[in-house]
Amino acid sequence: MDYVEGFENKNKDSDLTIDDKEKLISELFNLNGYVNNEYKKYIIDLSLNNFHSIQGQKINRKFNLSSSLNSKVVKGKLVDVFFRASPIDLSNRENQLRFEGQYINNIKLNDLTDKTKITNAILKYFIILNKNLNLIKINKILLKSGTAINKNKPNAGNMFNITIEAASNQNDIKNEEVFKFQGFFINGV
């Protein structure tokens, strides 16, 4: 799941109210295409537990969701359902986001003149570097115009710096940070 508001100060099962549990179940069902409160016909047969923070981070949470043993409408168990309990602050190092990568290799030679493809390749790489910690949707971030710098340092190779910032009109990512990567790896070069 993505960012779910209202859980920033909740870290264990005993912190959750019945309404909190229903909100998390509702968000999970919405993510999976259930609309108009369809989740309500399943909720009585579901148990949410093992709610906890991840790796000591302030912004990430996980929980388990399982069906009642004798349920006729839902079966099985989901383990480690992941969501963010507060917005990602790109400028806050406590998020444990990675801001330095190596070579971007999901681009072709003829893409190097296409700004949109380059932008998407850089943003996707940043997301891939951080996928285990924070689920970031590409439409929530962008490259800050005019910030790309190629620093050619002797004996250090090329290093590209570019600022990644939060897109406007959304509530789960904020601020900006410089992202560094070594370059593009194209056709083995």
N, C-alpha and C positions, 0 to 999 in steps of 0.2 A: 504494500500500500504506500501511498504518498504521505504527505503531512496531514495529520489529524489534530485539529485544535483542541485544547483543553486538557492535555495530558503532561504538560511540561513539569509539573511538580508531583507526578505520580510515578512511583518506582517499583511497587510490588502489589500483589493481589489485594492485600488489605486496604490499599489506597483507592481501589475502584468501587464506585457505586453501581447499582443495578443499571442506572441510566448510562454510565460510562461503558459498561459491557455491551449494552444494546447499541450504543453509538459505534463501537468498534465492529460489531457484527454487521451492522447496517452498511458501514463503509466497505467492508470486505465483500458483501453481497453486491453492492453497487458496482464495485470494481469488476466483478464477474458478470455484469450484464443484467442483474436483477433490478427492476425498477418499481416505483410506486409502492414501496414498503412490502414487497413480496417476501422479504426476509422474515416478516412477522409470523408466517405460517410454519417456520422452522425453529424459531428462537426458543420455544419451550423445550425443544429436544437438544439444545446445544449448551455446552459448558465451556466457559472461557477461564483458563487458569495459566499458571506459570508466567504471569506478567512480570517483565524485568527489563532493566536497562542493559545496554550492550557495551562491553569492553570499557566500562567506566565512563562512557560518553554521556553527556548531558542531553543529547538530542535524539537518540535512537532507543526504540523499545521493541520487544518481541513478546509474543504470547502464543499459547496453544489453544486450539479450538477442537472440541471433540463431541461426538454424538452420544446421546444416552444409549445404554446397552439395549433397551427394548424399543427404540424408536423405529417407527415404520416409514418415516419421511426423510430421514437423513442417516447416513452411515459413515463410519471412519473417523479420521483425525487429521488435522493440520498441525504440524509442529513448526515452531519458530516463524509465525506470521510477523513480518517486519514492517514497521512504520516509523516515521519521524514524529516526535512529540513537540518539536518547536521548529521554527524556520531555520534554514541553513544560513548562517552569517558567513559569507565567503571570506571576510577579513578576520574571522576569529579562529585562531590556531587550535583552540580546544575542540573544534569539530573534528580534528584529525584528518582533514582533507589533504590529499596529495597535490601539491602545486608544482611539481617538477616531474617531467617525463622524459622519454628517450626519443625514438624515431616514430613518426606517424607513417604507417605503411598501408593505409586503406585509401590511397589516392594514386591516380595514373598520371603519366607525363603530360598528356594533353589537358589534364585538369588544372595545371599550375597557373593558367591564365583566367580561370573561372573563380571569381571571388566567393561566390556562394558555395561552391564545392570545397574550397579551401577552408572557409569558415566552418562548414558542417564537419569536415574532417577533424579540425582542431577541437571543436566542442565535443564531438563524439569520443575523441581520445581522452579528453579531460573526464568525461562521464565514465568511460571504461576504467580509468585509473582509480576511480572512487566508487565503483559499483558495489563493493562489499561493505561500504560504510554508509553511504547515503544515496538513495535512489533520486537521481536528478533527471528531470525531463528536459529535452533539448530546447523546447519552446520557452523554458523558464530562464535561460541564460543566453548571453550574446557576447560577441567580441566588442570591446569598446573601440570606437572609431579613432584612428590615428595613434594607436598605442603600440603597434607592431614594431619591434626593434630586433635587428640581427646583430648580435655582439660577436665580432670575430676576434677572439682572444688568442694570442700566440700560445701554442702547446695545449690549448684547452678545447680546440675544435669550435665549431659554430654553435651558438646558443641563441635561440629565438625567445624573446620576451613579448608577451601580449597580455593585456588586461582582460579578464573575464568578469562580466558584471551581471547583476540581476536584471532581468527584463522588467519593464514597468507593468503596472496593473496586475500584479499577482502577489500572494501573501506568504509564500513559503520559502523564498530565497531573497536575501538582501545583501547590499553592499557589493564590493568588488575586490579582486585580488590579482596580482601578476602571476601568470602561468608561464612556466619555462619549459621548452622542449628542444631537443638537439637538432631537429630538422625532419625532412621527409625522406623516406626510404622508398625509392621507385625503381622497379626493374633491377633489383640487386645493387643499386648505387645510392 
